Amino acid sequence: MFTERTSVGLDVHARSVVAHAMDVQTGEIFKARLCPDPVEVTAWIKALPGPSAAIYEAGPTGYGLARTLLGNDIRTVVAAPSKLQKPSGARVKTDAIDAEHLSMLLRLDAFTAVAVPDELTEAARDLVRTREDCRSDLMRARHRLSKLLLRHGIVYSGGQTWSNAHDAWLKLQHFDSPLVQAAFDEAYDSVVTITARRDRLDERITAMAADSPWTNTIHRLGCLRGISTLTGFGLAVEIGDWTRFSGNSIGSYLGLVQSENSSGQSRSLGPITKTGNGHARRLLVEAAWHHQHRYVPGKTIRDRWDLASPAARARGDLGNRRLNKRWNQFKARKKTNNVANAAIARELAGWCWSLAVLDD
């Protein structure tokens, strides 16, 4: 609840911060346009009648300002933009109006706050998302190369693509036209370069996962099929504090629950909402596909079990059996694979939560 004397709304941009503050005791209004310097913003808020509380929307400027304000004993809220109430019928939008609106929402407690990560967690997220971008770049580069060959009637039929044998086959390709050869060389070089970059990032993430604040969580998550070190590290740093959620609410946070449009006696369910953390959602959706195959604990999963506690191993084995059984039920009911996998991913999120909060 809002208990401070002054509410401060901040409309934060890359080159400016527009501030609007109100003293709830006297009704006095304070306005300013500040530089996006956390020190300057902090000094301006400290000069207001205290105590003060501040709010601004989450965005590309990150959480540095929030951490600075919190470090100076100023209660700071970073609000989720998609959950903010918008003025009905408003046709004028300016930075000053936005800052005033945020200040009012803070006094009314009409906002949904996002968790402010510490510097290490934010840096780890940057590393994970850089690897995610590299994966997307590599997929596009491979598509460009394969489609270039396809346009010239060249198709690989020697087995698995992008393997060592496929790479050796690519090196043997030669074109009579120097222009086509130059295009092929550039496309192939792009694939090799991005693959090397991905491998470097994988090594860095693996090394960090072995000795970090999230190591125990990663080992527990690894007891589930489809969650390797890279996936477990990504889930751990993206979600952060798992105790914020329950087994039911984490699926909603990750956008894995069905959308709904109901009124009166009418109830209409749609596709999953896809709200919240898209990076964690993609990791869970990919991991869910592993549970459709027959469950027989092999060497890979047993090696990961050796890193976790007996309670985590038992919980992971129970989850693997349950998720595989659910997949078989969906197949028996003729559910489409994508629909079934989304449901499995939602349940997998709950199993991940139960392992992450497990007391060893």
KEKOLMAR-839019 format. One record per residue (C-alpha): residue in three letters; x, y, z. Coordinates in Angstrom, 1 decimal, always signed. Last residue first. Layout:
+---------+--------+--------+--------+
: residuo :      X :      Y :      Z :
+---------+--------+--------+--------+
:     ALA :      X :      Y :      Z :
...
+---------+--------+--------+--------+
***
This chain:
+---------+--------+--------+--------+
: residuo :      X :      Y :      Z :
+---------+--------+--------+--------+
:     ASP :  +17.5 :  -30.3 :   -0.3 :
:     ASP :  +14.5 :  -28.1 :   +0.0 :
:     LEU :  +12.6 :  -28.1 :   -3.3 :
:     VAL :  +11.7 :  -24.6 :   -4.6 :
:     ALA :  +13.4 :  -25.2 :   -8.0 :
:     LEU :  +12.1 :  -28.8 :   -8.2 :
:     SER :   +8.4 :  -27.9 :   -7.7 :
:     TRP :   +8.8 :  -24.9 :  -10.1 :
:     CYS :  +10.2 :  -27.2 :  -12.8 :
:     TRP :   +7.3 :  -29.6 :  -12.3 :
:     GLY :   +4.8 :  -26.7 :  -12.7 :
:     ALA :   +6.6 :  -25.5 :  -15.9 :
:     LEU :   +6.4 :  -29.0 :  -17.2 :
:     GLU :   +2.6 :  -28.8 :  -16.8 :
:     ARG :   +2.4 :  -25.8 :  -19.1 :
:     ALA :   +4.9 :  -27.3 :  -21.5 :
:     ILE :   +2.8 :  -30.5 :  -21.7 :
:     ALA :   -0.3 :  -28.4 :  -22.5 :
:     ALA :   +1.7 :  -26.6 :  -25.2 :
:     ASN :   +2.9 :  -29.9 :  -26.5 :
:     ALA :   -0.6 :  -31.3 :  -26.9 :
:     VAL :   -1.8 :  -28.3 :  -28.8 :
:     ASN :   +1.2 :  -28.4 :  -31.1 :
:     ASN :   +0.9 :  -32.2 :  -31.6 :
:     THR :   -2.8 :  -32.1 :  -32.6 :
:     LYS :   -4.9 :  -34.1 :  -30.2 :
:     LYS :   -6.1 :  -37.5 :  -31.4 :
:     ARG :   -7.4 :  -38.5 :  -28.0 :
:     ALA :   -5.0 :  -41.4 :  -27.8 :
:     LYS :   -2.1 :  -39.0 :  -28.7 :
:     PHE :   -3.2 :  -36.7 :  -25.8 :
:     GLN :   -3.2 :  -39.6 :  -23.4 :
:     ASN :   +0.3 :  -40.7 :  -24.6 :
:     TRP :   +1.6 :  -37.2 :  -23.9 :
:     ARG :   +0.1 :  -37.2 :  -20.5 :
:     LYS :   +1.8 :  -40.5 :  -19.7 :
:     ASN :   +5.1 :  -39.1 :  -20.8 :
:     LEU :   +4.5 :  -36.1 :  -18.6 :
:     ARG :   +3.7 :  -38.3 :  -15.5 :
:     ARG :   +6.7 :  -40.5 :  -16.0 :
:     ASN :   +9.1 :  -37.6 :  -16.4 :
:     GLY :   +7.6 :  -35.9 :  -13.4 :
:     LEU :   +8.0 :  -38.9 :  -11.1 :
:     ASP :  +11.6 :  -39.3 :  -12.3 :
:     GLY :  +12.3 :  -35.7 :  -11.5 :
:     ARG :  +10.8 :  -35.9 :   -8.0 :
:     ALA :  +12.8 :  -39.0 :   -7.2 :
:     ARG :  +16.0 :  -37.4 :   -8.5 :
:     ALA :  +15.3 :  -34.1 :   -6.6 :
:     ALA :  +14.8 :  -36.0 :   -3.3 :
:     PRO :  +18.0 :  -38.0 :   -3.9 :
:     SER :  +19.9 :  -34.8 :   -4.3 :
:     ALA :  +21.2 :  -33.6 :   -7.7 :
:     LEU :  +24.5 :  -34.0 :   -9.6 :
:     ASP :  +24.1 :  -37.8 :  -10.0 :
:     TRP :  +20.7 :  -37.2 :  -11.6 :
:     ARG :  +22.4 :  -35.4 :  -14.5 :
:     ASP :  +24.5 :  -38.5 :  -15.2 :
:     ARG :  +21.3 :  -40.6 :  -15.0 :
:     ILE :  +19.6 :  -38.4 :  -17.6 :
:     THR :  +22.4 :  -38.8 :  -20.1 :
:     LYS :  +23.0 :  -42.5 :  -19.4 :
:     GLY :  +19.4 :  -43.5 :  -20.0 :
:     PRO :  +16.2 :  -43.5 :  -18.1 :
:     VAL :  +13.5 :  -45.1 :  -20.3 :
:     TYR :  +10.5 :  -43.0 :  -21.0 :
:     ARG :   +8.9 :  -43.7 :  -24.4 :
:     HIS :   +8.9 :  -40.6 :  -26.6 :
:     GLN :   +6.5 :  -37.7 :  -26.1 :
:     HIS :   +8.5 :  -36.2 :  -23.3 :
:     HIS :  +11.3 :  -34.7 :  -25.4 :
:     TRP :   +8.8 :  -32.3 :  -27.0 :
:     ALA :   +8.3 :  -30.5 :  -23.7 :
:     ALA :  +11.8 :  -29.3 :  -23.6 :
:     GLU :  +11.2 :  -27.1 :  -26.7 :
:     VAL :   +8.1 :  -25.6 :  -25.2 :
:     LEU :   +9.9 :  -25.0 :  -21.9 :
:     LEU :  +12.8 :  -23.2 :  -23.6 :
:     ARG :  +10.4 :  -21.1 :  -25.7 :
:     ARG :   +8.4 :  -20.0 :  -22.6 :
:     ALA :  +11.6 :  -19.0 :  -20.7 :
:     HIS :  +12.5 :  -16.7 :  -23.5 :
:     GLY :   +9.0 :  -15.3 :  -23.9 :
:     ASN :   +8.7 :  -14.1 :  -20.4 :
:     GLY :   +5.2 :  -12.8 :  -19.8 :
:     THR :   +2.3 :  -13.2 :  -22.2 :
:     LYS :   +1.9 :  -15.9 :  -24.8 :
:     THR :   -1.8 :  -16.1 :  -24.1 :
:     ILE :   -2.3 :  -19.7 :  -25.2 :
:     PRO :   -4.9 :  -20.3 :  -27.9 :
:     GLY :   -8.6 :  -19.6 :  -27.4 :
:     LEU :  -11.3 :  -20.5 :  -25.0 :
:     SER :  -14.9 :  -19.1 :  -25.3 :
:     ARG :  -17.4 :  -19.2 :  -22.6 :
:     SER :  -20.9 :  -17.9 :  -23.1 :
:     GLN :  -23.4 :  -18.0 :  -20.2 :
:     GLY :  -22.7 :  -14.5 :  -19.1 :
:     SER :  -19.5 :  -13.3 :  -20.7 :
:     SER :  -16.4 :  -15.2 :  -21.6 :
:     ASN :  -13.3 :  -14.5 :  -23.7 :
:     GLU :  -10.5 :  -16.7 :  -22.6 :
:     SER :   -6.8 :  -17.2 :  -23.5 :
:     GLN :   -5.4 :  -20.6 :  -22.6 :
:     VAL :   -2.5 :  -20.8 :  -20.2 :
:     LEU :   +1.2 :  -21.0 :  -21.3 :
:     GLY :   +1.9 :  -17.3 :  -21.1 :
:     LEU :   +4.9 :  -17.7 :  -18.8 :
:     TYR :   +3.3 :  -16.0 :  -15.8 :
:     SER :   +0.1 :  -18.0 :  -16.3 :
:     GLY :   +2.1 :  -21.3 :  -16.2 :
:     ILE :   +3.8 :  -20.1 :  -13.0 :
:     SER :   +0.5 :  -19.4 :  -11.3 :
:     ASN :   -0.5 :  -23.1 :  -10.8 :
:     GLY :   +2.7 :  -24.6 :   -9.3 :
:     SER :   +3.0 :  -21.5 :   -7.2 :
:     PHE :   +4.9 :  -18.3 :   -7.9 :
:     ARG :   +7.1 :  -15.7 :   -6.2 :
:     THR :   +9.1 :  -18.5 :   -4.7 :
:     TRP :  +10.8 :  -19.1 :   -8.1 :
:     ASP :  +13.0 :  -16.0 :   -7.7 :
:     GLY :  +14.9 :  -15.7 :  -10.9 :
:     ILE :  +12.6 :  -16.6 :  -13.8 :
:     GLU :  +15.0 :  -15.7 :  -16.6 :
:     VAL :  +18.2 :  -16.7 :  -14.6 :
:     ALA :  +17.0 :  -20.2 :  -13.7 :
:     LEU :  +15.2 :  -20.9 :  -16.9 :
:     GLY :  +18.3 :  -20.1 :  -19.0 :
:     PHE :  +20.6 :  -22.1 :  -16.8 :
:     GLY :  +18.3 :  -25.1 :  -16.9 :
:     THR :  +18.1 :  -24.9 :  -20.7 :
:     LEU :  +21.9 :  -24.6 :  -21.1 :
:     THR :  +22.6 :  -27.3 :  -18.6 :
:     SER :  +20.1 :  -29.7 :  -20.1 :
:     ILE :  +16.3 :  -29.7 :  -19.6 :
:     GLY :  +14.7 :  -32.0 :  -22.1 :
:     ARG :  +13.9 :  -34.7 :  -19.6 :
:     LEU :  +13.6 :  -33.6 :  -16.0 :
:     CYS :  +16.4 :  -34.2 :  -13.4 :
:     GLY :  +18.2 :  -31.2 :  -14.9 :
:     LEU :  +15.9 :  -28.9 :  -13.0 :
:     ARG :  +17.6 :  -30.0 :   -9.8 :
:     HIS :  +21.1 :  -29.5 :  -11.1 :
:     ILE :  +20.2 :  -26.0 :  -12.5 :
:     THR :  +18.7 :  -25.0 :   -9.1 :
:     ASN :  +21.9 :  -26.1 :   -7.3 :
:     THR :  +24.0 :  -24.1 :   -9.8 :
:     TRP :  +21.9 :  -20.9 :   -9.7 :
:     PRO :  +24.2 :  -18.8 :   -7.4 :
:     SER :  +27.1 :  -19.7 :   -9.8 :
:     ASP :  +29.8 :  -22.3 :  -10.3 :
:     ALA :  +29.0 :  -25.0 :  -12.9 :
:     ALA :  +26.4 :  -22.7 :  -14.6 :
:     MET :  +29.2 :  -20.2 :  -15.3 :
:     ALA :  +31.4 :  -22.7 :  -17.1 :
:     THR :  +28.4 :  -24.1 :  -19.1 :
:     ILE :  +27.4 :  -20.5 :  -20.1 :
:     ARG :  +30.9 :  -19.7 :  -21.3 :
:     GLU :  +31.2 :  -22.9 :  -23.2 :
:     ASP :  +27.9 :  -22.4 :  -24.9 :
:     LEU :  +28.8 :  -18.8 :  -25.8 :
:     ARG :  +32.0 :  -20.0 :  -27.5 :
:     ASP :  +30.1 :  -22.7 :  -29.4 :
:     ARG :  +27.5 :  -20.2 :  -30.6 :
:     ARG :  +30.3 :  -17.9 :  -31.9 :
:     ALA :  +31.9 :  -20.8 :  -33.7 :
:     THR :  +28.6 :  -21.6 :  -35.3 :
:     ILE :  +28.1 :  -18.0 :  -36.3 :
:     THR :  +31.4 :  -17.9 :  -38.1 :
:     VAL :  +30.9 :  -21.3 :  -39.9 :
:     VAL :  +27.4 :  -20.4 :  -41.1 :
:     SER :  +28.5 :  -16.9 :  -42.3 :
:     ASP :  +31.5 :  -18.5 :  -44.1 :
:     TYR :  +29.1 :  -20.8 :  -46.0 :
:     ALA :  +26.9 :  -17.9 :  -47.1 :
:     GLU :  +30.0 :  -15.8 :  -48.2 :
:     ASP :  +31.5 :  -18.8 :  -50.1 :
:     PHE :  +28.1 :  -19.5 :  -51.8 :
:     ALA :  +27.7 :  -15.9 :  -52.9 :
:     ALA :  +31.3 :  -15.8 :  -54.3 :
:     GLN :  +30.7 :  -19.1 :  -56.1 :
:     VAL :  +27.5 :  -17.7 :  -57.6 :
:     LEU :  +29.4 :  -14.7 :  -58.9 :
:     PRO :  +32.3 :  -16.8 :  -60.1 :
:     SER :  +29.9 :  -18.9 :  -62.3 :
:     ASP :  +31.2 :  -22.4 :  -62.7 :
:     PHE :  +30.1 :  -23.4 :  -59.2 :
:     HIS :  +31.9 :  -25.7 :  -56.7 :
:     GLN :  +30.6 :  -27.7 :  -53.8 :
:     LEU :  +33.2 :  -29.9 :  -52.1 :
:     LYS :  +33.2 :  -27.9 :  -48.9 :
:     LEU :  +29.5 :  -28.5 :  -48.5 :
:     TRP :  +30.0 :  -32.2 :  -48.6 :
:     ALA :  +32.5 :  -32.1 :  -45.7 :
:     ASP :  +30.0 :  -30.0 :  -43.7 :
:     HIS :  +27.3 :  -32.6 :  -44.4 :
:     ALA :  +29.5 :  -35.4 :  -43.1 :
:     ASN :  +30.4 :  -33.4 :  -40.0 :
:     SER :  +26.7 :  -32.8 :  -39.4 :
:     TRP :  +24.6 :  -29.8 :  -40.5 :
:     THR :  +22.1 :  -32.2 :  -42.3 :
:     GLN :  +21.6 :  -35.8 :  -41.2 :
:     GLY :  +21.8 :  -38.3 :  -44.0 :
:     GLY :  +23.7 :  -38.2 :  -47.3 :
:     SER :  +20.9 :  -36.7 :  -49.4 :
:     TYR :  +22.1 :  -33.1 :  -49.8 :
:     VAL :  +20.2 :  -31.2 :  -52.5 :
:     ILE :  +21.8 :  -29.2 :  -55.4 :
:     GLY :  +19.3 :  -28.0 :  -58.0 :
:     HIS :  +20.8 :  -24.5 :  -58.3 :
:     ARG :  +17.9 :  -22.8 :  -56.4 :
:     LEU :  +18.4 :  -25.6 :  -53.8 :
:     LEU :  +22.0 :  -24.6 :  -53.2 :
:     LEU :  +21.0 :  -21.0 :  -52.4 :
:     LYS :  +18.1 :  -22.4 :  -50.3 :
:     SER :  +20.6 :  -24.4 :  -48.2 :
:     LEU :  +22.8 :  -21.4 :  -47.6 :
:     ARG :  +20.1 :  -19.0 :  -46.7 :
:     HIS :  +18.4 :  -21.5 :  -44.4 :
:     ARG :  +21.7 :  -22.1 :  -42.6 :
:     ALA :  +22.2 :  -18.4 :  -42.1 :
:     ARG :  +18.7 :  -18.0 :  -40.8 :
:     MET :  +19.1 :  -20.8 :  -38.3 :
:     LEU :  +22.5 :  -19.5 :  -37.2 :
:     ASP :  +21.1 :  -16.0 :  -36.6 :
:     SER :  +18.3 :  -17.4 :  -34.5 :
:     ARG :  +20.7 :  -19.4 :  -32.4 :
:     CYS :  +23.0 :  -16.4 :  -32.0 :
:     ASP :  +20.0 :  -14.3 :  -30.7 :
:     GLU :  +19.3 :  -17.0 :  -28.1 :
:     ARG :  +23.0 :  -17.0 :  -27.1 :
:     THR :  +22.8 :  -13.3 :  -26.6 :
:     ARG :  +19.7 :  -13.8 :  -24.6 :
:     VAL :  +21.5 :  -16.1 :  -22.2 :
:     LEU :  +24.4 :  -13.7 :  -21.8 :
:     ASP :  +22.1 :  -10.8 :  -21.2 :
:     ARG :  +20.2 :  -12.8 :  -18.7 :
:     ALA :  +23.4 :  -13.6 :  -16.9 :
:     ALA :  +24.2 :   -9.8 :  -16.8 :
:     GLU :  +20.7 :   -9.1 :  -15.3 :
:     THR :  +21.2 :  -11.8 :  -12.7 :
:     LEU :  +24.6 :  -10.4 :  -11.7 :
:     GLU :  +23.4 :   -6.8 :  -11.5 :
:     ASP :  +20.4 :   -7.6 :   -9.3 :
:     PRO :  +17.0 :   -8.3 :  -10.7 :
:     VAL :  +14.0 :   -6.0 :  -10.2 :
:     ALA :  +10.8 :   -8.1 :  -10.1 :
:     VAL :   +8.0 :   -6.7 :  -12.1 :
:     ALA :   +5.2 :   -4.7 :  -10.5 :
:     THR :   +1.6 :   -4.8 :  -11.5 :
:     PHE :   -0.1 :   -1.4 :  -11.0 :
:     ALA :   -3.1 :   +0.2 :   -9.4 :
:     ASP :   -1.7 :   +0.9 :   -6.0 :
:     LEU :   -3.8 :   +4.1 :   -6.0 :
:     ARG :   -0.9 :   +6.4 :   -5.0 :
:     LEU :   +1.3 :   +4.6 :   -7.6 :
:     LEU :   -1.4 :   +4.9 :  -10.2 :
:     MET :   -1.5 :   +8.6 :   -9.7 :
:     SER :   +2.2 :   +9.1 :  -10.2 :
:     LEU :   +2.1 :   +6.9 :  -13.3 :
:     HIS :   -0.6 :   +9.1 :  -14.8 :
:     GLU :   +1.5 :  +12.2 :  -14.0 :
:     ALA :   +4.5 :  +10.7 :  -15.7 :
:     ASP :   +2.5 :   +9.7 :  -18.8 :
:     ILE :   +0.9 :  +13.2 :  -19.0 :
:     ALA :   +4.4 :  +14.8 :  -18.9 :
:     ASP :   +5.8 :  +12.4 :  -21.5 :
:     THR :   +2.9 :  +13.3 :  -23.8 :
:     LYS :   -0.2 :  +11.5 :  -25.0 :
:     VAL :   -3.4 :  +13.4 :  -26.1 :
:     ARG :   -6.4 :  +11.5 :  -27.3 :
:     ALA :   -7.6 :  +10.0 :  -24.0 :
:     GLY :  -10.9 :   +8.3 :  -24.3 :
:     SER :  -10.3 :   +5.9 :  -21.3 :
:     PRO :   -7.1 :   +6.6 :  -19.4 :
:     LYS :   -4.9 :   +3.5 :  -19.7 :
:     GLN :   -4.6 :   +1.0 :  -16.8 :
:     LEU :   -1.1 :   -0.5 :  -16.7 :
:     LYS :   -0.8 :   -4.3 :  -17.2 :
:     SER :   +1.0 :   -4.3 :  -20.5 :
:     PRO :   +3.6 :   -1.7 :  -19.2 :
:     ALA :   +4.7 :   -3.9 :  -16.3 :
:     ALA :   +5.6 :   -1.5 :  -13.5 :
:     VAL :   +9.0 :   -1.0 :  -12.0 :
:     VAL :   +8.4 :   +0.2 :   -8.4 :
:     THR :  +10.8 :   +2.1 :   -6.3 :
:     ARG :  +10.9 :   +2.7 :   -2.6 :
:     ILE :  +13.6 :   +5.2 :   -2.0 :
:     ASP :  +16.2 :   +4.0 :   +0.5 :
:     ASN :  +19.2 :   +5.2 :   -1.5 :
:     GLY :  +20.0 :   +1.7 :   -2.8 :
:     LEU :  +16.4 :   +1.4 :   -3.9 :
:     LEU :  +16.9 :   +4.5 :   -6.1 :
:     THR :  +20.1 :   +3.2 :   -7.6 :
:     ARG :  +18.6 :   -0.3 :   -8.2 :
:     ALA :  +15.6 :   +1.3 :   -9.9 :
:     LEU :  +17.8 :   +3.5 :  -12.1 :
:     GLY :  +19.9 :   +0.5 :  -13.2 :
:     TYR :  +16.9 :   -1.6 :  -14.1 :
:     GLY :  +17.0 :   -1.6 :  -17.9 :
:     THR :  +16.7 :   +1.4 :  -20.3 :
:     PRO :  +14.8 :   -0.9 :  -22.8 :
:     GLY :  +11.6 :   -0.8 :  -20.9 :
:     ALA :   +9.8 :   -1.4 :  -17.6 :
:     GLU :   +7.6 :   +1.5 :  -16.7 :
:     TYR :   +8.4 :   +3.9 :  -13.9 :
:     ILE :   +7.4 :   +4.3 :  -10.3 :
:     ALA :   +8.8 :   +6.3 :   -7.3 :
:     ALA :   +8.2 :   +6.5 :   -3.6 :
:     SER :   +9.0 :   +9.4 :   -1.3 :
:     PRO :   +9.4 :  +10.0 :   +2.4 :
:     GLY :   +9.8 :  +12.8 :   +2.2 :
:     PRO :   +9.1 :  +16.3 :   +0.9 :
:     LEU :  +11.1 :  +16.4 :   -2.3 :
:     ALA :  +14.9 :  +17.1 :   -2.4 :
:     LYS :  +15.6 :  +13.3 :   -2.2 :
:     ILE :  +13.7 :  +12.9 :   -5.5 :
:     TRP :  +15.9 :  +15.4 :   -7.3 :
:     ALA :  +19.1 :  +13.9 :   -5.9 :
:     THR :  +18.0 :  +10.4 :   -7.1 :
:     VAL :  +17.2 :  +11.6 :  -10.6 :
:     GLU :  +20.6 :  +13.3 :  -10.8 :
:     VAL :  +22.4 :  +10.1 :   -9.6 :
:     PRO :  +20.4 :   +7.9 :  -11.8 :
:     ASP :  +21.5 :   +9.9 :  -14.9 :
:     PRO :  +18.8 :  +10.0 :  -17.6 :
:     CYS :  +19.0 :  +13.8 :  -17.6 :
:     LEU :  +16.0 :  +15.5 :  -16.0 :
:     ARG :  +12.8 :  +17.2 :  -17.0 :
:     ALA :  +11.1 :  +18.4 :  -13.9 :
:     LYS :   +7.7 :  +18.7 :  -12.2 :
:     PHE :   +6.6 :  +19.1 :   -8.6 :
:     ILE :   +2.9 :  +19.4 :   -7.6 :
:     GLU :   +1.7 :  +20.5 :   -4.2 :
:     GLY :   -1.4 :  +18.8 :   -2.8 :
:     THR :   -0.4 :  +19.6 :   +0.7 :
:     GLN :   -0.4 :  +16.1 :   +2.3 :
:     VAL :   -0.3 :  +14.0 :   -0.9 :
:     ASP :   +2.8 :  +15.8 :   -2.1 :
:     MET :   +2.8 :  +15.1 :   -5.8 :
:     ALA :   +5.6 :  +14.3 :   -8.1 :
:     HIS :   +5.9 :  +14.3 :  -11.9 :
:     ALA :   +9.2 :  +13.5 :  -13.6 :
:     VAL :  +10.3 :  +13.5 :  -17.2 :
:     VAL :  +13.5 :  +11.5 :  -17.7 :
:     SER :  +15.5 :  +12.3 :  -20.8 :
:     ARG :  +18.0 :  +10.9 :  -23.4 :
:     ALA :  +17.2 :   +7.1 :  -23.4 :
:     HIS :  +13.7 :   +7.5 :  -22.1 :
:     VAL :  +12.1 :   +7.3 :  -18.6 :
:     ASP :   +8.7 :   +8.7 :  -17.8 :
:     LEU :   +9.0 :   +8.9 :  -14.0 :
:     GLY :   +6.0 :   +9.2 :  -11.6 :
:     VAL :   +6.8 :  +10.3 :   -8.1 :
:     SER :   +4.5 :   +9.9 :   -5.1 :
:     THR :   +5.2 :  +12.0 :   -2.1 :
:     ARG :   +4.2 :  +11.4 :   +1.5 :
:     GLU :   +4.8 :   +7.6 :   +1.6 :
:     THR :   +2.2 :   +5.0 :   +2.7 :
:     PHE :   +1.1 :   +3.6 :   -0.6 :
:     MET :   +0.0 :   +0.0 :   +0.0 :
+---------+--------+--------+--------+
***
